[in-house]
Each structure stands twice: as C-alpha cells, then as structure tokens.
Amino acid sequence: MLESIHHTRMRAALEEAHLAFARDEVPIGAVAVHSVSGEIMARAGNRTRELCDPTAHAEMQIIREICRLECAQRAPEYDIYITLEPCPMCAAALSYARVRTIYFGASDVKSGALTSSIQLYSFSPLHHKPVVIPGVLADPCAQILKDFFAQKRAQKNAVEMI
Amino acid sequence: MLESIHHTRMRAALEEAHLAFARDEVPIGAVAVHSVSGEIMARAGNRTRELCDPTAHAEMQIIREICRLECAQRAPEYDIYITLEPCPMCAAALSYARVRTIYFGASDVKSGALTSSIQLYSFSPLHHKPVVIPGVLADPCAQILKDFFAQKRAQKNAVEMI
C-alpha cells in the first residue's frame, strides 16, 4: 500500500509515542496539523508521570499548544493525529477546541470515547463534533502499547522473583 | 439551616466563581480540600478566555495544582467542591486524579457528566469513581450563571440596537 499523507503524519505521532516509551510513560503520541499549510504545528507524547499531572495526555498538550499559537480557545483549522483512541477527557477537550478532524490509530476497547466504550460524540450534547477517522496505522500504534505493558509485567515478575 | 462545613467550602468555590465573573469568564469556581487537615489547598475559577485554553476549567486547574503539591499523578486524600456539575472532560480527569469526593452545587442538565446528561461514573470502565454529592448551595451556584448569561444577552441586544 502506498504511504498516504495520513500515514506519514501518524508516523510522526508514533515517534512521539516512542519518545514517551523511552521516558517510561505510557507510549501514546499525537501531532496537530494545520489544515491549510499542512504543517505539523504541535507534537507531544504522554507526560503524566514526568509532570505529576494526570491531565498531561498527549492530546491535551497539543490542544493547549495550538490554542496558544492561535491566541484563542478554539482551533477549528487543525487536524489531530493520535496513536490511540482518545479517552473521555481528551475527546471532550478536542470538541471544546473545535478541532476539525481526529485521526486515530489503535482502538481503545476499554476506555476509548469515540468508537469504543463511550461514544461521546454520538450521545452527548457537545456543541462541536469533530470528524473521526479510526484505524490509521492501527497495528504499530497498538503494538507499542503491547510492548510497553509486556515490559512492565516482565519487570514486575523479575522483582517478585528476587 | 445551620451552615455546615460543606457550605463554607462551597462558599469559597463561589468566591472563585465571582472572581471569574469579574474577569468576564463563565463564572464557575472550585476548591480542593485535604481530607486530613481540612484545609483548602487549591482554589481556581474558570480561565479559558484569559489563558486561551479550552481545558482551563476550574476543576482542571485545581487537579493540576493538588497533583503538583503531592508530586504525584494521584491525589486520593482530596475532596473537591465545584459550583457546577463537572463536564465529561473534568469528570474523567477527577477520576484519573483519584480524588475522594466531589461536592457540586448546581446541576448542569445539558452537559453535566455525573448525574445529568452523561453519567460517566455509572457506565464507563473508569478505574476510580469518586463519591459524588450534588446540590450543595445549588441555588446561588446556579444564580451566578443565570446572571452572567443574562448580562451577556443584554450586552448583545444593546450592541444590536446601536
């Protein structure tokens, strides 16, 4: 399959996930692209552990960054690429920021709030519902999470064997 | 009715809502109380407009503050007082922060995520579900929002009459 522009952008989000993995954070990454220029304007990986901030998910960081760039509470000209389906916190925040389109990689069957566990944009009275495109590079986006949690389990078992 | 400790704390949250009103922000306020000392450790009003940040709801600011104080992603010894029922973003974040109890004032019939529109803690697979106590000083907490939006409508009508 040819590499589409969406794959290229999701690979940039995956790079952020890999950087998060190296920081011992749950490996989720995101980038924000301006829909007119096509440029990546913000990129982030999960930093909840480093920042002692349970709200420092990748998406929350890029929402804050693009709104800061726009000097506004809304960023309607941005498309967001996230390696994992957003949780309820991030799905709501992406709506408040009025982002145009959300592309995500792996589905989060347990905690995803767009197409999985809670379909927040289907049932709730949010003013703005971004277009949602799931499954962009779903396999590598899921694999990095599997690798991370497998490593965590192995570390835990090693400690228990001491 | 005697003034309970919960009323006193909600009045502190209401003060933050009044300060938000004075800044021309949607007047919602919150405080966080340490459950052992009983002290108010963080207080905030909505600052989405001032900070150009759609995530800068009162609750999100105090979550970040108490986790910063605790140097942790979790703050399980805190009780939160909020003048309005939290939205889905804040309700999820309060769960991630593992706060103990959420006391709120006015219900948000349209966008509330605890007892109104979406009952996030009833239906979703969140790991932690804080205890929820609604209706603390519900009337003044609702009235300040009514006053704010009435003022906004009057300002809009005045502009249209020019």
HADDOCK unambig.tbl for C-alpha pairs under 7 A between the chains (distance, minus, plus):
assign (segid A and resid 48 and name CA) (segid B and resid 73 and name CA) 6.61 0.50 0.50
assign (segid A and resid 49 and name CA) (segid B and resid 73 and name CA) 6.51 0.50 0.50
assign (segid A and resid 52 and name CA) (segid B and resid 67 and name CA) 5.98 0.50 0.50
assign (segid A and resid 52 and name CA) (segid B and resid 68 and name CA) 5.96 0.50 0.50
assign (segid A and resid 52 and name CA) (segid B and resid 71 and name CA) 5.58 0.50 0.50
assign (segid A and resid 52 and name CA) (segid B and resid 72 and name CA) 4.70 0.50 0.50
assign (segid A and resid 52 and name CA) (segid B and resid 73 and name CA) 4.67 0.50 0.50
assign (segid A and resid 53 and name CA) (segid B and resid 64 and name CA) 5.70 0.50 0.50
assign (segid A and resid 53 and name CA) (segid B and resid 67 and name CA) 6.09 0.50 0.50
assign (segid A and resid 53 and name CA) (segid B and resid 73 and name CA) 5.17 0.50 0.50
assign (segid A and resid 54 and name CA) (segid B and resid 73 and name CA) 5.04 0.50 0.50
assign (segid A and resid 54 and name CA) (segid B and resid 93 and name CA) 6.95 0.50 0.50
assign (segid A and resid 54 and name CA) (segid B and resid 96 and name CA) 6.06 0.50 0.50
assign (segid A and resid 54 and name CA) (segid B and resid 97 and name CA) 5.97 0.50 0.50
assign (segid A and resid 55 and name CA) (segid B and resid 93 and name CA) 6.25 0.50 0.50
assign (segid A and resid 64 and name CA) (segid B and resid 53 and name CA) 5.72 0.50 0.50
assign (segid A and resid 67 and name CA) (segid B and resid 52 and name CA) 6.00 0.50 0.50
assign (segid A and resid 67 and name CA) (segid B and resid 53 and name CA) 6.11 0.50 0.50
assign (segid A and resid 68 and name CA) (segid B and resid 52 and name CA) 5.98 0.50 0.50
assign (segid A and resid 71 and name CA) (segid B and resid 52 and name CA) 5.60 0.50 0.50
assign (segid A and resid 72 and name CA) (segid B and resid 52 and name CA) 4.69 0.50 0.50
assign (segid A and resid 73 and name CA) (segid B and resid 48 and name CA) 6.61 0.50 0.50
assign (segid A and resid 73 and name CA) (segid B and resid 49 and name CA) 6.51 0.50 0.50
assign (segid A and resid 73 and name CA) (segid B and resid 52 and name CA) 4.66 0.50 0.50
assign (segid A and resid 73 and name CA) (segid B and resid 53 and name CA) 5.16 0.50 0.50
assign (segid A and resid 73 and name CA) (segid B and resid 54 and name CA) 5.05 0.50 0.50
assign (segid A and resid 88 and name CA) (segid B and resid 88 and name CA) 6.37 0.50 0.50
assign (segid A and resid 88 and name CA) (segid B and resid 89 and name CA) 6.21 0.50 0.50
assign (segid A and resid 88 and name CA) (segid B and resid 92 and name CA) 6.24 0.50 0.50
assign (segid A and resid 89 and name CA) (segid B and resid 88 and name CA) 6.21 0.50 0.50
assign (segid A and resid 89 and name CA) (segid B and resid 89 and name CA) 3.76 0.50 0.50
assign (segid A and resid 89 and name CA) (segid B and resid 90 and name CA) 6.66 0.50 0.50
assign (segid A and resid 89 and name CA) (segid B and resid 92 and name CA) 5.28 0.50 0.50
assign (segid A and resid 89 and name CA) (segid B and resid 93 and name CA) 6.21 0.50 0.50
assign (segid A and resid 90 and name CA) (segid B and resid 89 and name CA) 6.65 0.50 0.50
assign (segid A and resid 92 and name CA) (segid B and resid 88 and name CA) 6.25 0.50 0.50
assign (segid A and resid 92 and name CA) (segid B and resid 89 and name CA) 5.28 0.50 0.50
assign (segid A and resid 93 and name CA) (segid B and resid 54 and name CA) 6.95 0.50 0.50
assign (segid A and resid 93 and name CA) (segid B and resid 55 and name CA) 6.24 0.50 0.50
assign (segid A and resid 93 and name CA) (segid B and resid 89 and name CA) 6.22 0.50 0.50
assign (segid A and resid 96 and name CA) (segid B and resid 54 and name CA) 6.06 0.50 0.50
assign (segid A and resid 97 and name CA) (segid B and resid 54 and name CA) 5.97 0.50 0.50
assign (segid A and resid 110 and name CA) (segid B and resid 125 and name CA) 6.62 0.50 0.50
assign (segid A and resid 111 and name CA) (segid B and resid 125 and name CA) 6.44 0.50 0.50
assign (segid A and resid 117 and name CA) (segid B and resid 124 and name CA) 6.96 0.50 0.50
assign (segid A and resid 118 and name CA) (segid B and resid 124 and name CA) 6.81 0.50 0.50
assign (segid A and resid 124 and name CA) (segid B and resid 117 and name CA) 6.97 0.50 0.50
assign (segid A and resid 124 and name CA) (segid B and resid 118 and name CA) 6.83 0.50 0.50
assign (segid A and resid 125 and name CA) (segid B and resid 110 and name CA) 6.62 0.50 0.50
assign (segid A and resid 125 and name CA) (segid B and resid 111 and name CA) 6.46 0.50 0.50
